[in-house]
Amino acid sequence: MEVKKKPVTTTWGPTTKAVHAGMHENTSRSVTTPIYQTSTFELRENREGAEFANTIEPSTFYTRWGNPNFAEVESVIAALEGAERALVTSSGMAATATLFETFLQTGDHVIVPAAVYMGTEQLLKHLTATKNIKVTFIHNTLDMDEWERAASVPTKLLWIKHPQTPLWPSPTSVKLFSWPNATILKRSQITLLLHRFIPALLSGELI
């Protein structure tokens, strides 16, 4: 199985990254990556199947595990965000559930804005019942003292959304948690999860 070499994107601007960062995922001769409308991909030989079985997220084996289109989008997002990796999910709630299941263990404490998305609130209630997760809701999200009080007990995750949905009250300012203001994050080793909503024509969410 051929190993694809990823391009160096550190010197690229955002426009170049958006166009070229994921092109190494395009193994066809098409200038624009084809849309792969298939659930499975052909294995040329048994050895290839064995290699895929030991590969994390193979992009041309089974679409639920990976797909060249998904892989290209993930590469572009990671390059634009300056991240090591990105993961594309079918919805914002799928991403939220994945992160909660990854980071939270039985009895952990989570801090979230009171104006959190309803689906996220319902998921946290489910985790409270099934994993004894403790949740503190912040009502005045621009008040750093309220965040500090919530974090006075051992806390695993701090969840914020930016920008907040316009009709919801108490928008959370990301500046509250940027250096040098993020004392609760540094003091308590709390993991910050930032839920970024992308409005207008490019509809999507980054977490």
DRENGUNU-550384 format. One record per residue: x, y, z of N, C-alpha, C, O, CB in turn. Coordinates in steps of 0.001 Angstrom, whole numbers, plus 500000, padded with zeros to 6 digits. Atoms other than C-alpha are relative to their C-alpha. Glycine has a CB too. Example, Ala and Ser with C-alpha at 12.3 -4.5 7.8 and 13.67 -1.06 7.14 Angstrom:
BEGIN
500890498810500000512300495500507800500900501200500000501936501181500665499008500027501246;499180498810499940513670498940507140499230501090500730499739502198500899500414500462498585;
This chain:
BEGIN
500852498805500000500000500000500000500883501239500000501762501367500853499039500009501230;499170498807500133501502503322498952499707500986501107498546501276501396499783500657498646;500144498995498955502099505826501722500049501378499370501005501718498674501101499849501078;500068498671500595501029509337500747500732501007500877500538501033502093498536500430499794;499241499001499270503349512158501749499189501288500101498716501823499098501358500261499318;500759498784499801501630515149503281500865501225499710502058501228500015499448500056501424;499217498813500343502683518600502063500340500828501228499667500740502255499245500854498999;499652499063498941504417521168504238499170501262499805499270501920498769501533500323499998;500939498884500169501824523886504874500319501174500909499553502137500942498588499533500262;499731498961499007503513526054507514500204501377499379499914502388500018501215499631500807;499753498705500630504458528780505032498864500437499087498933501509498485501284499951499214;501131499661500863501166528757503145499051500958500698498891500919501918499251498737499577;501061499165499477498522531422503566498700499220500057498630498108499533499835501257499151;501265500724499842494915530476504410499341499616498677498743498544498579499045500832500801;500615500324501284493739530626500782500684498801499353500017497908498830500057501209499063;499259501129500568496490528279499601499709498721500765499545497661500162501506500284500008;500315501179499189495817525912502502498614499455499646498434498244499524500071500345501505;501361500430500289492096525829501695499922499252498669499102498348498509499062501202499981;500037500622501329492839524839498079500867498750499937500474497750499335500455500996498939;499000501043500253495893522597498385500310499069501176500920498019500976501251500643499575;499554500768498827496247521254501935499560498543499970500247497680500515499483500645501258;500487501376500012494189518139501267500222499259498704499733498141498544498568499989500306;499862500601501326495279517394497708500768498678500015500628497874499093500690500968499077;499270501265499942497591514572498824499067498814500191499466497665499998501019500035501121;500994501067499848494400512602499555499394499603498657498732498570498558498893500439500959;500549500276501326493463512737495859500983499139499216501976499639498689499696501320499237;499098500926500702495065509660494302499628499830498534500290499091497806499993498644500684;500385500073501407493255510096490996500799501027499199501595501773499769498473500239499830;499320499014500847494529512151488047499130501216499766499477502094498977500390499381498663;500907498871500127491611514548488378500536501194500786500977501051501927498590499621500486;499538498788499319492565518127489224499121500291501213499618500691502266499995501206499032;500931499870498886489459518346491399499661498612500517499327497722499734498713500762499575;500239501319499416488963515448493792498593499512499670497627500231499922500206500040501522;501331500542500288486085513221492619499197499788501286499771499615502361500121498673499230;500873500321498870483096512704494919499783498492499999499248497933499042498629500776499915;500074501459499926483222509092496061498656499586500594498433499712501798501171499427500846;501338500413499579479651507771496222499968498476500160499245497782499445498922500473498973;499934501437499796480463504313497513500155499702501483500702500509502234501160499382499194;499843500399498597480295502461500812501268499196500213501843499215501301498795499191500460;498807500842499875483202500097500101500914500201498797500495500704497754499606498509500134;499011499877501063486361500017498001500595498629499702500709497787500593501111501007500391;499460501287500432487873497140496023501390499757500595502231500654500641500061499937498468;498673500424499559490806495241497508500675499273498840500121498314498303499916499081501272;499320500585501142493344494376494820500596498633500319500730497788499434501083500930499518;499417501283499608494883491510496803499831499819501508499530500775502223501509499919499596;500188500297498581494717489817500202500930500821500894500538501266501973500224498519500251;499032499246499204497848491583501430499507501416500289499711501945501381501347500055499282;500515498652499831496189494952500894498923500020501081498857500957501876499443500536498673;501022500090498963493253493858503041500602499890501387500104500495502336499100498820499742;499323500138498712495613492830505837500603501325500450500583501639501641501088498931499916;499423498699499666497327496233505688498919500971500452499093501702501427500760500576498798;501103499116499620494030498087505804499474499659501395499100500550502158498863499907498971;500526500425498705492951496030508824500825500557501152500312500694502263499962498482500078;499119499463498963495918497445510771500201501504499879501046502078500565501339499307499944;499866498568500230495476501020509547498878500749500700497720500335500649500000500314498496;501013499154499377493686503723511527499391500910498939500106501645498257500608500837501164;500724499170500964491045505410509369500517499851498574500892500849497960500084501444500410;499602500142501419491992503912505980499010500728499114497801500590499299500087498501499586;500888499129500775490599506282503364499361499308498803498458499869498182500761501199499524;500588500691501150489824503685500680499712498541500332500115497637499600500932500089498782;500357501355499611488491500654502490498507499877500245497828499080499599500771499582501242;501413500034499657485072501293504019499627501402500445500230501937501375499689498931501117;500286498580499813483422504718503997499718500363501455500042501472501880498826500400499146;500252499677498595482292504497507630501294500121500792501312500744501853499107498943500630;498699499870499348485963504162508575500797501153499418501584501789500119500791498705499870;499266498934500659487293506643506082499642500074498535499245499077497931501492499802500164;500362499738501382486712508150502669500929501101499490501217502035500239498483500410499865;499083498961500493489040510218500415499447501414500142500206502346500408500328499742498554;500583498670499842486592513137500540500061500460501448500397501613501722498555500009499512;499901499646498587486426513046504341501443500359500354501707501361501020499499498839500889;498588499807499673490207512757504560500519501342499487501313502002500158500834498864499417;499548498724500559490727515779502296499474501173500826500213502112501122499545500137498536;500584498937499172488337517955504319500721500080501342501017501173501825498486499755500218;499304500019498706490036516862507557501389500618499887501817501348500781500109498564500531;498665499433500200493460517760506159499947501512499849500798502224500383500662499380498773;500140498556500197492264521210505083499674500693501323500275501717501650498904500300498956;500371499397498713490622521957508453501189500022500945501438501029501608498831499233500642;498831500059499117493720520811510347501028501051499603501616501699500469500634498599499965;499030499007500471495942523030508176499544501417500330500349502240500768500218499859498489;500519498658499725493694526079508576500012500315501487500219501464501879498586500139499457;500053499787498553493430525587512345501367499870500669501505500134501863499037499018500626;498689500213499407497114524836512835500017498822500943500778498810501911500445501230500725;500135501168499138496163521491514370500731498803499409501025498768498215498527499662500218;499349501214500478497832518104514149499044499144499188499432498571498170500551499198501168;500995500831500672494626516328513113498639500667500101498423501553500927499959498575500609;501405499611499911490954516944512453499163498757499741499621497819499088499647501149498983;500913501127500197488002514566512499498659500526499535498040501346500213499841499169501301;501308499599500527484899515024510348498948499023500492499122497810500382500012500057498446;501127500827499575481625513745511809498748500417499252498741501437498563499780500104501523;501225499742500758478099513642510437499209501178500540498353501717499838499130498775500000;500735498881499405476842516349512807500798500563501167501751499949501647498585499556500468;499367499405498838477858518698515583499805499158501251500707499063502083499462501389500228;500263500827498828476228516417518146500830498722499979501210498212501033498518499657500081;499122501172500092478220513447516843501395500355500500502028499565501201500067499473498543;498694499542499524481402515451517457499978500208501511500916499826502210500408501303499289;500129499752498566480172516518520903499995498691500778500702498556501777498724500793500294;500079501293499325479297512960521903501346499284499988501736498667500979498937499123499343;498684500630500103482668511700520661500972500581501020501716499844501667500561500170498587;499091499349499058484540514258522764499635499683501446500515499404502261499991501507499783;500408500308498628482490513672525903500361498560500369500852498299501468498488500227500173;499684501399499716482921509903525630501510499783500095501969498879500793499406499091498919;498546500135499976486658510390525042500608500547501282501476499913501882500605500705498809;499355499306498892487457512805527853499393499705501371500098499773502378499950501461499753;500675500096498709484901512093530573499959498577500530499663497628499804498598500537499888;500116501271499304485049509279533085498985500145501116498557501255501434501367499536500554;501015500002498950482641508327535832500355500992501109501460500972501650499840498590500583;499825499056498905482201511135538364500684501299499642500843502156500511500756499360501059;499308498767500389483992513853536363499069501209500037497847501074499972500597499851498603;500744498743499929482922517506536576500199500801498720501317500924498218500440500829501226;499984499214501237482030519641533534499387501364500272498405501470501007499233499269498858;500552498646499906481439523403533310499551500428498611500328500369497658501049501008500589;500541499584501302479188524681530501499120501234500194498597501445501288499184498841499332;500928498866499911477207527871529741498563499512500171498197498458499651500111500892498744;501400500376499803473563527770530833499236500021498679498245499308498524499331500940501010;500669499898501291472591528720527257500571499010499000500639499300497805500115501413499456;499421501006500875474150525564525861498932499447499057497741499490499363500635498864500827;500922500589500975472593523909522806499182498888500659499712498122501464500777499448498773;500896500947499348469589521760523778500496498558499886500407497789500844498611500112499404;499511501360500174471095518596522319501164499701500928501267498601501471500415499771498561;498879500169499076474268519120524355499506499866501429500013499047502195500973501175499889;500582500081498649472203519709527491499384498627500252499572498050501323498935501096500194;500614501316499846470234516493526912501063498908500123500901497963500895499073499703498814;498923500980499911473460514554526360500652500040501379500952498992501950501049500254498908;499409499879498672474923515909529605499076499405501065499547498784502018500300501472500319;500947500608499059471758514892531454500078498476499930500006497792500951498560500476499704;499860501453500166472122511396530004501276499506500675501268498473501345500009499621498501;498741500403499386475757511239531114499948500147501520500609499402502244501152500825499432;500185499863498551474732512487534562499339498753500576499694498281501656499154501248500326;500722501181499524472374509536534863500799498716499840500707497819500679498693499869499266;499323501270500297474637506886533333501440499939500517501941498856500819499998499765498511;498599499998499587478153507990534367500261500891501209501409501142501578500868500445498853;499879499140498820477436510221537373500842501241499719501574501717500587500607499218501156;499292498770500357478874513213535503499345501180500718498119501290500754499997500221498452;500509498815499299478522516441537481500170501217499098501241501441498534500739500213501363;500007498865500924477613519577535526499681501283500748498727501333501524498982499776498866;500289498670499471477804523229536572499704500921498823500509501035497898501194500547500863;500404499091501072475943525716534361500334501443500386500008501891501485498484499854499700;499617498608499779477314529272534053498927500909499407498620500816498218501396500305499372;501094499143500469474577531914533814500512501324499432500028501778498395499023500273501141;499397498778500536476652535076533369501371499622499451502368499660500171500111501134501101;498775500549500577479291533787530976501101501031499797502236500662499494499689499356498694;498971498964500103481112537142530831500595500339501364501469501200501467499419501258499361;499515499776498641481720537032534592501044498937500343500695497787500611498824499973501025;498929500962499743485110535387535183499903499422501406500299498279501636501363500658499800;500120500490498628484365535108538910499066498800500079499306497884500866499500501112500920;500916501141499985481451532759538200500691498744499468500487497650499993498741500308499167;499220501129500497483738530534536130500982499510501062501169498306501239500753500390498721;499041500356498960486302530632538935499324499205501123499865498203501591500660501265500568;500719500712498938483733529573541543499622498590499555499706497640500334498739500777500409;500385501323500503482555526715539337501196499064499971501056497859500179499387500112498597;498795500811500109486146525532538938500700499809501339501816499292501383500952500627499018;499379500169498682486828525581542684500022498540500437500745498177501364499264500834501037;499966501441499751486087521841542699500730499351498827500770499933497743498546499404500175;499290500653501102488111519342540607499141499901498740498027499381498782500453498610500423;500755499905501248487016519834536991500787499385498856501996499590498746499656501462499683;499342500658501128487775517806533867499893500825498725500878500986498004499401498620499773;500223499291501263486247519868531047499324501339500230498497501500501127499159499153499054;500682498718500057485268523449530377499565500191498553500396500233497646500921501185500502;500579499973501349482956523783527375499451501390499702498613501900500446498879498932499855;500554498716500405482326527080525574499682499965498516500247499173497762500977501152500323;500370499886501408480722528032522275500243501428499542499896502383500237498517499590499773;499710498667500511481856530929520127499947499981498465500561499104497856501391500492500503;500882499040499329480226532785518630498724499336500477498275498341499908499663501159499069;501236500544499465477147532130520675498858500291499034498888501287498311499701500585501398;501171499761500847473825531786518852499421501383500322499163501674501490498921498882500207;500355498595499754472682535431518414498806500207500928498810501160501707499713500666498704;501205499781499205469271535007520084500157499526501441499294499787502278498826499295499361;499790500469498635470729533373523179500684501087500822501478501858500283500840498702500010;499358499001499145471760535533526152501416499587500384501851498468500114499170500229501256;498688500261499406475188535778527758500991499342499055501389498201499288499839499141501201;498991500587500887477599535222524861501314499806500748501666500611501610500218500890498757;498718500286499358480908533694525927501127500616499188501222500397497980500213498475500157;498857499408500685484023535665525089501198499068500109501597498683501207500337501391500588;498816500856500001486980533512524039501161500701500700502050500043501239500393499620498557;498919499244499373489216536309525361500100499707501493501168499862502085499794501491499778;499972500324498580488235535269528889500978498881500296501527498806501395498617499618500480;499180501176499762490256532096528441501333500051499250502026499041499128499239498761499603;498712499840500678493225533497526513501024500530501001500667501116502023499875500960498771;498921499507499143496582534308528066499926501526500103499769502182499073501385499557499450;499684500665498730496932535782530670498782499763500873498930499576502081501001500812500766;501219500072499198493291535475531777499617498587500433498845498420501378498873500595499234;500480501357499761492955531691531773500640499366501234501257498304501148500268499137498785;499373500504498778494071531206535359499385498677500443500089497809500959499877501030501119;500633501245499541491515528477536065500461498818499159500561497701499666498464500120499946;499534501082500855492720526442533102501415499579500390501716498388500459499955500423498525;498610500304499674496386526695534071500130499414501399500909498487501622500857501254499881;499870500441498613495877526213537798499464498593500196500040497802500942499276500958500925;500693501258499729493572523243537613500186498951498912499629497857499011498541500263500183;499770500956501083494773521555534389498682499546499368498483498359499106500778498786500522;501304500292500600491271521757532920500135500018498480500810500883497921498921501026500471;500017500031501460490752520798529283498900500926499485497744500805499888499788498549499478;500958499074500589489053523573527291499539499462498654500361499187497779500618501411499845;500581500394501277486701522491524497499253501203499435498303501698500041499050498763500159;500607498836500644485787525320522123499152499543498831499656498955497874501077501003499530;500949500339501048482702524798519989499823501235499131499190502207499541498631499512500592;500067498857500911483022527132517002498961499761498922499034498786498174501369500269499364;501037500078501030479988527709514826500403500854498817500788502012498977498627500450500552;499635499283501227480665528697511214498707500427499303498025499584498720500892499104499049;501274499547500559477746530858510005500051500223498502501027499896497826499571501266500672;500126499575501407476568532083506604500063498809499035499538497736499331501108501008499651;500055501004501058477221530086503427500704498709500374500255497625500001500601500549498744;499261501192499595479774527711504944499416499516501319499894499864502399501537500290500129;500698500445498801477450525973507345500707498797500595500865497770499935498535499662499686;499311501107499349479267523790509829500447500404501381500214501529501824501196499539499172;499559499759498645480806523496513249501385499396500207501705498337499667498996499423501009;498683500521499630484318523061514614500052499882501507499642500792502228501152500913499471;499868500197498552485014521609518046501435499596500288501794499374501444498992498918500533;
